[in-house]
């Protein structure tokens, strides 16, 4: 399958076309720069492609089944640039050792037809970005506090390694929520450990969530703190924050506090987000543990100031908000059970 990559008015066509097509069936433009992705049913190594999950400029992610165990599903992440295969192998050497409830398991890395593939748990759930899109607006502060607590825990785990493991692409699309309400932080395609950058800075991160230093040549754990803050900003406001590199080059800074956009956001949480997104890394939180503590303090203050609303005894109680967030989804068995 060929995905048209033609751009018009800052949008990419992304229309699927049959293999061998010369022109896009939607926009009519030539397909010489189209992205080739595998069709459902194709065999890649010991896996069979079921569907395309997502794709970007440098790769694609598929849901696949283990051919020897069709009941076991995995996610296959493909790097489309053959020159990136050594970096893919370096990345796998870092993430293979990671074990945390809020991370998927990574099982193997292999080459196929000139491309590199990472094999990981397939997470049954949806991204926080998809949840925002579905409800067409921001997520409630109470829910955001719950997600932030889990994200803080997994980032604390990553940063506690020696040297620290830096994710470098935290964003709502990379935070998945399972049917049990568990957060999974995915996509370590930009992982860095210590000074060993797995992929070049020019490809690092996503524009709206990456701090300016990520585009200017250097990152550390405080870069993840910025991206975490930018993710919370989007969840609380329903708006993508202005890109860090644009903020760096603008005067005055165009970033508005979340509470100025969404009056339901408490000033304490708004202040935590703004500090995490400071352009100067030295003025952000020193560590993710410090930010986590600030989030817990903001949550306590929010609870203590929240007005109490009596619910009439005869009125039916509303269902918890979490029941609105996920569909009825199962949980796959781990690959090593195969």
Residue frames as qw, qx, qy, qz and C-alpha x, y, z in Angstrom:
[[0.000, 0.889, 0.457, 0.000, 0.00, 0.00, 0.00],
 [0.419, 0.231, 0.006, 0.878, 1.24, 3.49, -0.86],
 [0.169, -0.804, -0.450, 0.348, 0.31, 6.44, 1.35],
 [0.364, 0.731, 0.160, 0.554, 0.35, 9.77, -0.46],
 [0.525, -0.458, -0.265, 0.666, 2.65, 12.25, 1.32],
 [0.212, 0.500, 0.264, 0.797, 1.71, 15.32, -0.74],
 [0.210, -0.490, -0.493, 0.688, 1.10, 18.43, 1.32],
 [0.037, 0.550, 0.388, 0.739, -1.35, 21.24, 0.72],
 [0.341, -0.695, 0.005, -0.634, -2.08, 24.08, 3.17],
 [0.146, -0.508, 0.707, -0.469, 0.00, 22.38, 5.90],
 [0.821, -0.075, 0.428, -0.370, -1.94, 19.11, 5.71],
 [0.068, -0.334, 0.890, 0.304, -0.70, 15.77, 4.36],
 [0.640, 0.066, -0.435, -0.630, -2.95, 13.83, 1.98],
 [0.317, -0.256, 0.856, -0.317, -2.27, 10.36, 3.53],
 [0.824, 0.222, 0.005, -0.522, -4.67, 8.67, 1.10],
 [0.605, -0.228, 0.751, 0.133, -3.94, 4.93, 0.69],
 [0.601, 0.566, -0.322, -0.464, -3.27, 3.78, -2.87],
 [0.990, 0.061, 0.126, -0.006, -2.70, 0.38, -4.43],
 [0.579, -0.447, 0.490, 0.474, 0.84, -0.89, -4.91],
 [0.491, 0.181, 0.601, 0.604, 2.20, 0.21, -8.28],
 [0.169, 0.899, 0.405, -0.007, -0.01, 3.30, -8.54],
 [0.518, 0.241, 0.068, 0.818, 1.68, 6.33, -10.09],
 [0.109, -0.396, -0.013, -0.912, -0.78, 9.03, -9.03],
 [0.113, 0.118, 0.744, -0.647, -2.85, 9.51, -5.87],
 [0.050, -0.474, -0.820, -0.316, -6.49, 8.57, -6.31],
 [0.173, -0.783, -0.499, 0.328, -7.53, 11.48, -4.09],
 [0.097, -0.825, 0.047, 0.554, -5.32, 14.49, -4.86],
 [0.740, 0.664, 0.100, 0.030, -3.97, 13.32, -8.24],
 [0.014, -0.878, 0.474, 0.060, -0.37, 14.12, -7.41],
 [0.684, 0.390, -0.614, 0.046, 2.55, 11.83, -8.35],
 [0.852, -0.506, 0.024, -0.131, 3.41, 9.13, -5.80],
 [0.680, 0.468, -0.439, 0.354, 7.20, 9.14, -6.21],
 [0.062, 0.420, -0.601, 0.677, 7.58, 10.22, -2.55],
 [0.764, -0.372, -0.206, -0.486, 4.79, 8.01, -1.21],
 [0.323, -0.466, 0.747, -0.347, 5.26, 6.02, 1.99],
 [0.643, 0.058, -0.717, -0.262, 5.19, 2.27, 1.42],
 [0.475, -0.319, 0.620, -0.537, 3.42, 0.36, 4.19],
 [0.023, 0.052, -0.993, -0.107, 2.68, -3.34, 4.46],
 [0.596, -0.186, -0.353, -0.697, -0.78, -4.63, 3.59],
 [0.700, -0.268, 0.480, -0.456, -2.82, -6.74, 5.99],
 [0.976, 0.142, 0.120, -0.115, -1.94, -10.41, 5.64],
 [0.559, 0.672, -0.443, 0.200, 1.69, -9.87, 4.67],
 [0.889, -0.356, -0.143, 0.248, 4.35, -11.87, 6.51],
 [0.159, 0.841, -0.377, 0.355, 7.21, -9.99, 8.17],
 [0.018, -0.430, 0.828, -0.358, 9.65, -12.33, 9.87],
 [0.161, -0.182, -0.965, 0.101, 7.62, -14.66, 12.09],
 [0.186, 0.440, 0.491, -0.728, 4.70, -12.22, 12.25],
 [0.193, 0.490, 0.703, 0.478, 1.64, -11.57, 10.08],
 [0.035, -0.016, 0.058, -0.998, 0.46, -7.98, 9.62],
 [0.071, 0.565, 0.805, -0.167, -3.13, -7.40, 10.75],
 [0.142, 0.914, 0.342, 0.165, -3.44, -3.64, 10.29],
 [0.386, 0.391, -0.153, 0.822, -1.58, -0.35, 10.17],
 [0.367, -0.675, -0.513, 0.382, -1.86, 1.48, 13.51],
 [0.036, -0.953, -0.006, 0.301, 0.04, 4.68, 12.76],
 [0.759, 0.285, 0.166, 0.561, 2.79, 6.08, 10.58],
 [0.161, -0.894, 0.040, 0.416, 5.11, 9.04, 10.33],
 [0.403, 0.832, -0.333, -0.186, 7.85, 10.39, 8.13],
 [0.090, 0.610, -0.786, 0.043, 10.37, 7.80, 9.27],
 [0.052, 0.076, -0.991, 0.093, 8.38, 4.68, 10.00],
 [0.635, -0.246, -0.345, -0.645, 5.15, 2.86, 10.73],
 [0.267, -0.183, 0.825, -0.463, 3.56, 0.82, 13.52],
 [0.594, -0.043, -0.618, -0.513, 1.43, -2.26, 12.88],
 [0.725, -0.241, 0.497, -0.410, -0.70, -4.67, 14.85],
 [0.531, 0.366, -0.731, -0.223, 0.49, -8.18, 14.01],
 [0.904, -0.296, 0.148, -0.269, 0.00, -11.75, 15.16],
 [0.262, -0.510, 0.813, 0.099, 2.64, -14.36, 15.97],
 [0.629, 0.241, -0.546, -0.498, 2.24, -16.89, 13.18],
 [0.384, 0.053, -0.909, 0.154, 2.91, -19.83, 15.50],
 [0.113, -0.435, -0.741, 0.499, 0.40, -18.41, 18.01],
 [0.030, 0.488, 0.445, 0.750, -2.30, -16.39, 16.19],
 [0.417, -0.778, -0.468, -0.042, -3.96, -15.62, 19.52],
 [0.521, -0.561, -0.069, 0.640, -0.90, -13.56, 20.56],
 [0.365, 0.859, 0.201, 0.296, -0.85, -10.05, 19.11],
 [0.566, -0.381, -0.011, 0.731, 2.13, -7.70, 19.12],
 [0.243, 0.943, 0.032, -0.223, 2.99, -4.24, 17.86],
 [0.761, 0.113, 0.250, 0.588, 5.63, -4.00, 15.14],
 [0.005, 0.925, -0.036, -0.379, 7.48, -0.72, 14.79],
 [0.790, 0.344, 0.278, 0.424, 9.22, -0.32, 11.44],
 [0.179, -0.735, 0.209, 0.620, 12.07, 2.05, 10.58],
 [0.732, 0.634, 0.247, -0.024, 11.88, 2.82, 6.86],
 [0.242, 0.886, -0.396, 0.008, 15.41, 4.21, 6.59],
 [0.944, 0.065, -0.260, 0.195, 18.01, 1.42, 6.16],
 [0.373, 0.528, -0.410, 0.644, 20.68, 3.75, 7.52],
 [0.451, -0.559, 0.273, -0.640, 18.81, 3.81, 10.85],
 [0.901, -0.134, -0.400, -0.103, 19.09, 0.06, 11.47],
 [0.557, 0.134, -0.564, 0.595, 22.26, 0.37, 13.62],
 [0.171, -0.290, 0.310, -0.889, 20.51, 3.07, 15.67],
 [0.782, -0.245, -0.239, -0.520, 17.45, 0.82, 15.95],
 [0.811, -0.034, -0.543, 0.216, 19.68, -1.91, 17.39],
 [0.257, 0.206, -0.481, 0.813, 21.18, 0.55, 19.87],
 [0.480, -0.308, 0.044, -0.820, 17.70, 1.66, 20.88],
 [0.858, -0.191, -0.397, -0.263, 16.59, -1.93, 21.44],
 [0.615, 0.097, -0.605, 0.496, 19.61, -2.61, 23.65],
 [0.065, -0.220, 0.388, -0.893, 18.36, 0.17, 25.96],
 [0.606, -0.161, 0.034, -0.778, 14.63, -0.52, 26.05],
 [0.719, -0.004, -0.680, -0.141, 14.84, -4.33, 26.14],
 [0.380, 0.008, -0.736, 0.560, 15.91, -4.19, 29.79],
 [0.265, -0.214, 0.199, -0.919, 13.06, -1.93, 30.91],
 [0.342, -0.364, -0.866, -0.029, 10.41, -3.43, 33.20],
 [0.109, 0.099, 0.393, -0.908, 7.64, -1.24, 34.57],
 [0.292, 0.487, 0.796, -0.208, 3.82, -1.56, 34.80],
 [0.303, 0.817, 0.190, -0.453, 3.40, 1.63, 32.77],
 [0.124, 0.599, -0.616, -0.497, 5.67, 0.49, 29.91],
 [0.932, 0.248, -0.090, -0.247, 5.06, -2.14, 27.22],
 [0.731, -0.365, 0.513, 0.263, 7.50, -5.04, 27.05],
 [0.459, 0.719, -0.419, -0.310, 9.98, -5.07, 24.16],
 [0.935, -0.098, 0.335, -0.056, 10.90, -8.52, 22.84],
 [0.728, -0.029, 0.447, 0.519, 13.16, -8.43, 19.81],
 [0.238, 0.785, -0.199, -0.536, 14.65, -6.40, 16.99],
 [0.688, 0.072, 0.639, 0.335, 15.14, -7.84, 13.50],
 [0.111, 0.464, -0.391, -0.787, 15.75, -6.82, 9.89],
 [0.558, 0.398, 0.728, 0.021, 13.41, -7.60, 7.00],
 [0.487, 0.676, 0.423, 0.356, 13.66, -6.44, 3.38],
 [0.406, 0.399, -0.040, 0.821, 16.07, -3.66, 4.28],
 [0.342, -0.679, -0.013, -0.649, 13.99, -2.27, 7.15],
 [0.189, 0.143, -0.803, 0.547, 14.39, -2.60, 10.92],
 [0.588, -0.492, -0.427, -0.480, 11.57, -3.81, 13.17],
 [0.080, -0.249, 0.715, -0.648, 11.00, -3.61, 16.92],
 [0.533, -0.345, -0.722, -0.276, 8.56, -6.07, 18.50],
 [0.072, -0.164, 0.550, -0.815, 6.66, -5.01, 21.60],
 [0.155, 0.402, 0.826, -0.364, 3.46, -5.64, 23.54],
 [0.102, -0.439, -0.507, -0.735, 0.30, -4.63, 21.72],
 [0.034, 0.171, 0.567, -0.805, -1.54, -2.34, 24.13],
 [0.078, -0.573, -0.751, -0.317, -5.32, -2.63, 23.99],
 [0.173, -0.685, -0.391, 0.589, -6.58, 0.87, 24.61],
 [0.356, 0.810, 0.277, 0.374, -6.62, 4.36, 23.19],
 [0.461, 0.151, -0.190, 0.853, -4.40, 7.38, 23.44],
 [0.106, -0.604, -0.436, 0.659, -5.19, 10.42, 25.55],
 [0.059, 0.248, -0.349, -0.902, -5.15, 12.36, 22.29],
 [0.228, -0.249, -0.817, -0.468, -7.92, 10.13, 20.90],
 [0.214, -0.567, -0.722, 0.334, -9.94, 10.64, 24.08],
 [0.041, -0.494, -0.097, 0.863, -9.66, 14.42, 23.72],
 [0.140, 0.076, -0.592, -0.790, -10.67, 14.22, 20.06],
 [0.214, -0.377, -0.882, -0.182, -13.68, 12.06, 20.88],
 [0.195, -0.697, -0.585, 0.366, -15.03, 14.38, 23.56],
 [0.298, 0.709, 0.259, 0.585, -14.03, 17.45, 21.52],
 [0.220, -0.883, 0.098, -0.403, -12.43, 19.29, 24.39],
 [0.080, 0.571, -0.701, 0.420, -10.10, 19.19, 27.39],
 [0.651, -0.220, -0.722, 0.087, -9.98, 16.40, 29.94],
 [0.501, -0.818, -0.137, -0.247, -11.15, 17.18, 33.47],
 [0.018, 0.740, -0.559, 0.374, -8.52, 18.24, 35.97],
 [0.746, -0.364, 0.470, -0.302, -9.42, 15.34, 38.25],
 [0.958, 0.251, 0.129, 0.044, -8.74, 12.83, 35.47],
 [0.495, 0.749, -0.324, 0.299, -5.54, 14.61, 34.45],
 [0.358, -0.687, 0.548, -0.316, -4.21, 14.33, 38.00],
 [0.901, -0.120, 0.401, -0.116, -4.69, 10.56, 37.81],
 [0.833, 0.515, -0.010, 0.200, -2.89, 10.25, 34.48],
 [0.177, 0.842, -0.384, 0.335, -0.11, 12.58, 35.64],
 [0.642, -0.563, 0.480, -0.199, 0.50, 10.42, 38.70],
 [0.936, 0.079, 0.329, 0.099, 1.14, 7.34, 36.56],
 [0.616, 0.720, -0.091, 0.306, 3.26, 9.22, 34.02],
 [0.171, -0.844, 0.424, -0.280, 5.34, 10.63, 36.88],
 [0.820, -0.359, 0.443, -0.061, 5.93, 7.13, 38.24],
 [0.897, 0.297, 0.225, 0.240, 7.21, 5.73, 34.95],
 [0.385, 0.831, -0.181, 0.360, 9.39, 8.78, 34.21],
 [0.457, -0.749, 0.439, -0.194, 10.89, 8.50, 37.69],
 [0.911, -0.097, 0.389, 0.097, 11.76, 4.90, 36.87],
 [0.739, 0.588, 0.084, 0.317, 13.34, 5.83, 33.52],
 [0.142, 0.878, -0.252, 0.383, 15.33, 8.73, 34.93],
 [0.675, -0.643, 0.341, -0.118, 16.56, 6.65, 37.89],
 [0.946, 0.177, 0.063, 0.265, 18.77, 4.54, 35.62],
 [0.297, -0.809, 0.343, 0.372, 22.48, 5.28, 35.47],
 [0.008, 0.077, -0.015, -0.997, 22.80, 6.97, 33.06],
 [0.460, 0.376, 0.474, -0.651, 19.16, 8.13, 32.86],
 [0.282, 0.324, 0.792, 0.434, 16.90, 6.88, 30.07],
 [0.175, 0.417, 0.090, -0.887, 15.34, 9.92, 28.38],
 [0.541, 0.472, 0.693, -0.066, 12.18, 9.32, 26.35],
 [0.146, -0.312, 0.321, 0.882, 12.26, 12.55, 24.25],
 [0.221, -0.166, -0.593, -0.756, 8.81, 12.17, 22.66],
 [0.018, 0.398, 0.795, -0.457, 6.23, 12.47, 25.44],
 [0.283, 0.006, -0.240, -0.929, 2.91, 13.64, 24.00],
 [0.669, 0.048, 0.390, -0.631, -0.80, 12.72, 24.29],
 [0.801, 0.352, -0.351, -0.335, -0.52, 10.39, 21.29],
 [0.522, 0.339, -0.753, 0.214, 2.16, 8.35, 23.10],
 [0.229, -0.140, 0.727, -0.632, 0.21, 7.95, 26.34],
 [0.500, -0.163, -0.717, -0.458, -2.23, 5.05, 26.03],
 [0.474, -0.224, 0.507, -0.684, -5.02, 4.20, 28.46],
 [0.183, -0.030, -0.973, -0.138, -6.05, 0.56, 28.87],
 [0.512, -0.468, -0.520, -0.498, -9.55, -0.63, 29.68],
 [0.646, -0.467, -0.514, 0.317, -8.42, -0.99, 33.33],
 [0.145, -0.985, -0.057, -0.067, -7.41, 2.68, 33.48],
 [0.715, -0.442, 0.233, 0.490, -3.68, 1.93, 33.38],
 [0.279, 0.899, -0.222, -0.253, -1.42, 4.35, 31.53],
 [0.855, 0.003, 0.319, 0.409, 1.16, 2.97, 29.10],
 [0.040, 0.856, -0.273, -0.438, 3.94, 5.25, 27.85],
 [0.855, 0.259, 0.400, 0.204, 4.87, 4.08, 24.37],
 [0.599, 0.756, 0.039, 0.260, 7.16, 4.87, 21.44],
 [0.573, -0.684, 0.227, 0.390, 10.77, 4.93, 22.51],
 [0.744, 0.529, 0.204, 0.353, 11.90, 5.72, 18.96],
 [0.220, 0.838, -0.166, 0.470, 13.74, 8.78, 20.24],
 [0.784, -0.607, -0.081, 0.100, 15.19, 7.26, 23.37],
 [0.358, 0.709, -0.438, 0.421, 18.50, 8.54, 24.72],
 [0.822, -0.520, -0.170, 0.161, 20.61, 7.11, 27.52],
 [0.565, -0.528, 0.114, 0.624, 23.27, 9.39, 28.91],
 [0.042, 0.652, -0.317, -0.687, 25.17, 10.96, 26.04],
 [0.219, -0.001, 0.874, 0.433, 24.26, 8.23, 23.53],
 [0.508, 0.387, 0.099, -0.763, 21.56, 9.76, 21.37],
 [0.592, 0.148, 0.787, 0.090, 19.82, 6.98, 19.53],
 [0.455, 0.645, 0.494, 0.365, 18.40, 9.20, 16.80],
 [0.369, 0.198, 0.035, 0.907, 19.61, 12.55, 15.58],
 [0.007, -0.424, -0.434, 0.795, 18.33, 15.74, 17.17],
 [0.224, 0.123, -0.377, -0.890, 16.85, 16.91, 13.88],
 [0.493, -0.227, -0.728, -0.420, 14.28, 14.11, 14.20],
 [0.234, -0.129, -0.798, 0.540, 13.87, 14.31, 17.93],
 [0.102, 0.384, 0.573, -0.716, 10.48, 14.84, 19.45],
 [0.169, 0.662, 0.661, 0.310, 7.28, 16.38, 18.17],
 [0.225, 0.469, 0.052, 0.852, 7.20, 20.10, 17.47],
 [0.396, -0.689, -0.161, -0.585, 4.47, 21.16, 19.91],
 [0.822, -0.559, -0.087, -0.067, 5.84, 19.17, 22.86],
 [0.817, 0.071, -0.146, 0.554, 9.63, 19.33, 22.44],
 [0.330, -0.844, -0.050, 0.420, 11.64, 21.93, 24.40],
 [0.384, 0.895, -0.199, -0.107, 13.83, 24.36, 22.45],
 [0.264, -0.666, 0.688, 0.116, 17.07, 22.67, 23.51],
 [0.757, 0.098, 0.646, 0.026, 15.92, 19.48, 21.81],
 [0.638, 0.726, 0.223, 0.125, 16.11, 21.33, 18.47],
 [0.093, 0.948, -0.292, 0.080, 19.24, 23.26, 19.37],
 [0.568, 0.521, -0.618, 0.158, 21.47, 20.30, 20.09],
 [0.216, 0.220, -0.824, 0.475, 21.17, 18.92, 23.62],
 [0.680, -0.453, -0.275, -0.507, 18.77, 17.20, 26.01],
 [0.127, 0.186, -0.855, 0.466, 18.70, 15.84, 29.54],
 [0.107, -0.404, -0.888, 0.190, 16.01, 14.70, 31.97],
 [0.103, 0.499, 0.306, -0.804, 14.60, 18.24, 32.14],
 [0.241, 0.150, -0.566, -0.774, 13.68, 17.92, 28.47],
 [0.279, -0.314, -0.898, -0.132, 11.25, 15.14, 29.41],
 [0.085, -0.489, -0.575, 0.651, 9.90, 17.42, 32.14],
 [0.192, 0.326, -0.174, -0.909, 9.11, 20.07, 29.51],
 [0.339, -0.023, -0.760, -0.554, 7.38, 17.53, 27.24],
 [0.223, -0.388, -0.860, 0.245, 5.42, 16.16, 30.21],
 [0.035, 0.479, 0.331, -0.812, 4.29, 19.69, 31.04],
 [0.258, 0.230, -0.431, -0.834, 3.35, 20.34, 27.41],
 [0.288, -0.202, -0.904, -0.243, 1.31, 17.13, 27.40],
 [0.124, -0.504, -0.701, 0.489, -0.57, 18.21, 30.55],
 [0.101, 0.369, -0.038, -0.923, -1.10, 21.63, 28.95],
 [0.314, 0.022, -0.669, -0.673, -2.82, 20.05, 25.95],
 [0.281, -0.338, -0.897, 0.041, -4.95, 17.75, 28.13],
 [0.121, -0.506, -0.545, 0.657, -6.12, 20.62, 30.35],
 [0.150, 0.495, -0.044, -0.854, -6.80, 23.18, 27.62],
 [0.705, 0.498, 0.500, -0.066, -7.71, 21.08, 24.61],
 [0.426, 0.891, -0.147, -0.051, -5.10, 23.08, 22.66],
 [0.852, 0.127, -0.097, 0.499, -1.62, 22.20, 21.52],
 [0.365, -0.795, 0.004, 0.484, 0.90, 24.50, 23.19],
 [0.420, 0.872, -0.233, -0.095, 2.97, 26.81, 20.97],
 [0.905, 0.197, -0.225, 0.301, 6.14, 24.99, 19.86],
 [0.637, -0.653, -0.015, 0.410, 9.06, 25.44, 22.23],
 [0.561, 0.005, 0.290, 0.775, 11.43, 26.52, 19.48],
 [0.072, 0.689, 0.387, 0.609, 8.92, 29.18, 18.35],
 [0.474, -0.855, -0.211, 0.022, 8.56, 30.41, 21.93],
 [0.699, -0.362, 0.100, 0.609, 12.35, 30.59, 22.17],
 [0.383, 0.166, 0.357, 0.836, 12.47, 32.86, 19.11],
 [0.114, -0.726, -0.470, -0.488, 9.46, 35.03, 20.04],
 [0.236, -0.214, -0.460, 0.828, 9.07, 38.02, 22.30],
 [0.453, -0.427, 0.621, -0.477, 6.92, 38.12, 24.30],
 [0.073, -0.055, 0.996, -0.001, 6.46, 34.44, 25.05],
 [0.495, -0.122, -0.391, -0.766, 3.10, 33.41, 23.48],
 [0.416, -0.186, -0.885, 0.096, 2.43, 30.68, 26.07],
 [0.462, -0.493, 0.025, -0.737, -0.71, 31.42, 28.12],
 [0.220, -0.200, 0.847, -0.440, -1.26, 29.72, 31.49],
 [0.161, -0.248, -0.926, -0.234, -3.72, 26.81, 31.26],
 [0.040, -0.555, -0.672, 0.489, -6.02, 28.53, 33.78],
 [0.133, 0.457, -0.084, -0.875, -6.30, 31.53, 31.43],
 [0.307, 0.097, -0.716, -0.619, -7.66, 29.25, 28.70],
 [0.566, -0.342, -0.721, -0.205, -9.73, 26.87, 30.82],
 [0.296, -0.592, 0.268, -0.700, -11.16, 28.51, 33.98],
 [0.910, -0.330, -0.108, -0.227, -11.81, 25.06, 35.49],
 [0.771, 0.192, -0.394, 0.461, -8.06, 24.51, 35.87],
 [0.538, -0.806, -0.154, 0.193, -6.87, 25.48, 39.36],
 [0.145, 0.939, -0.297, 0.094, -4.12, 28.05, 39.70],
 [0.579, -0.570, 0.581, 0.043, -1.89, 25.55, 41.54],
 [0.802, 0.167, 0.532, 0.214, -1.92, 23.02, 38.70],
 [0.482, 0.861, 0.088, 0.135, -1.57, 25.78, 36.12],
 [0.154, -0.897, 0.414, -0.006, 1.57, 26.99, 37.91],
 [0.724, -0.282, 0.609, 0.156, 3.08, 23.47, 37.90],
 [0.737, 0.504, 0.396, 0.214, 2.57, 23.20, 34.15],
 [0.266, 0.953, -0.078, 0.122, 4.05, 26.63, 33.47],
 [0.384, -0.755, 0.527, 0.072, 7.15, 25.87, 35.53],
 [0.785, -0.017, 0.590, 0.190, 7.65, 22.54, 33.77],
 [0.618, 0.633, 0.359, 0.297, 7.46, 24.36, 30.43],
 [0.170, -0.900, 0.145, 0.374, 9.92, 27.13, 31.29],
 [0.683, 0.705, -0.183, 0.052, 12.20, 27.87, 28.34],
 [0.096, 0.693, -0.654, 0.289, 15.25, 27.82, 30.62],
 [0.776, -0.090, -0.624, -0.005, 15.91, 24.22, 31.75],
 [0.332, 0.111, -0.620, 0.702, 17.51, 25.53, 34.95],
 [0.312, -0.093, 0.281, -0.903, 14.18, 27.11, 35.96],
 [0.741, -0.146, -0.494, -0.431, 12.13, 23.97, 35.47],
 [0.842, -0.481, 0.166, -0.177, 11.74, 21.33, 38.16],
 [0.135, -0.673, 0.723, 0.073, 15.10, 19.84, 39.06],
 [0.038, -0.108, 0.987, 0.112, 13.79, 16.30, 38.68],
 [0.473, -0.275, -0.626, -0.555, 10.63, 14.42, 37.81],
 [0.445, -0.377, -0.736, 0.343, 10.33, 13.52, 41.50],
 [0.079, -0.253, -0.259, 0.929, 10.15, 17.23, 42.35],
 [0.342, -0.039, -0.387, -0.855, 7.49, 17.75, 39.70],
 [0.491, -0.302, -0.802, -0.156, 5.54, 14.74, 40.96],
 [0.294, -0.376, -0.616, 0.627, 5.53, 16.19, 44.48],
 [0.109, 0.174, -0.008, -0.979, 4.32, 19.54, 43.13],
 [0.439, -0.155, -0.628, -0.623, 1.50, 17.75, 41.31],
 [0.453, -0.371, -0.791, 0.177, 0.49, 15.92, 44.49],
 [0.145, -0.324, -0.387, 0.851, 0.48, 19.23, 46.41],
 [0.259, 0.054, -0.283, -0.922, -1.63, 20.85, 43.69],
 [0.465, -0.264, -0.776, -0.334, -4.06, 17.94, 43.83],
 [0.340, -0.404, -0.700, 0.480, -4.46, 18.27, 47.59],
 [0.017, 0.271, 0.134, -0.953, -5.11, 21.99, 47.24],
 [0.346, -0.070, -0.545, -0.760, -7.66, 21.35, 44.50],
 [0.452, -0.361, -0.815, -0.039, -9.52, 18.84, 46.68],
 [0.270, -0.391, -0.552, 0.685, -9.50, 21.17, 49.69],
 [0.114, 0.303, 0.005, -0.946, -10.96, 24.07, 47.68],
 [0.182, -0.189, -0.785, -0.562, -13.45, 22.09, 45.60],
 [0.485, -0.153, 0.199, -0.838, -17.05, 23.08, 46.48],
 [0.176, 0.097, 0.966, -0.161, -19.22, 20.34, 47.90],
 [0.489, 0.007, -0.326, -0.809, -22.37, 19.68, 45.88],
 [0.495, -0.001, 0.761, -0.419, -25.10, 17.62, 47.54],
 [0.274, 0.013, -0.799, -0.536, -26.69, 14.91, 45.39],
 [0.675, -0.165, 0.134, -0.706, -30.42, 14.38, 46.10],
 [0.456, -0.195, 0.854, -0.156, -31.02, 10.91, 47.51],
 [0.718, 0.411, 0.504, -0.249, -33.67, 10.15, 44.89],
 [0.473, 0.777, -0.288, -0.299, -31.55, 11.26, 41.94],
 [0.972, 0.117, 0.033, 0.200, -29.57, 8.58, 40.09],
 [0.433, -0.721, 0.336, 0.425, -25.86, 8.94, 40.63],
 [0.559, 0.731, -0.316, -0.232, -23.80, 9.61, 37.50],
 [0.971, 0.054, -0.013, 0.232, -21.50, 6.88, 36.27],
 [0.520, -0.616, 0.249, 0.536, -17.80, 7.47, 36.90],
 [0.348, 0.809, -0.247, -0.404, -16.11, 9.44, 34.12],
 [0.208, -0.451, 0.826, 0.264, -13.71, 6.59, 33.49],
 [0.574, 0.285, 0.766, -0.044, -16.53, 4.46, 32.07],
 [0.489, 0.823, 0.147, -0.249, -16.81, 7.00, 29.27],
 [0.027, -0.818, 0.484, 0.311, -13.14, 6.80, 28.34],
 [0.074, -0.360, 0.896, 0.248, -12.50, 3.28, 27.14],
 [0.759, 0.094, -0.352, -0.541, -14.30, 0.69, 25.06],
 [0.894, -0.270, 0.318, -0.165, -14.72, -2.95, 25.99],
 [0.523, 0.656, -0.545, 0.010, -11.24, -4.26, 25.28],
 [0.960, -0.245, -0.101, 0.089, -9.35, -7.37, 26.28],
 [0.242, -0.825, 0.504, 0.084, -5.76, -7.79, 27.39],
 [0.784, 0.432, -0.442, -0.051, -3.31, -9.84, 25.34],
 [0.897, -0.390, 0.078, 0.194, -1.07, -12.49, 26.83],
 [0.164, -0.817, 0.448, 0.324, 2.64, -11.65, 26.91],
 [0.663, 0.570, -0.439, -0.208, 4.70, -12.84, 23.95],
 [0.126, 0.472, -0.853, 0.182, 7.06, -14.90, 26.09],
 [0.655, -0.031, 0.606, -0.451, 4.08, -17.07, 27.07],
 [0.778, 0.456, -0.214, -0.376, 4.09, -18.35, 23.50]]
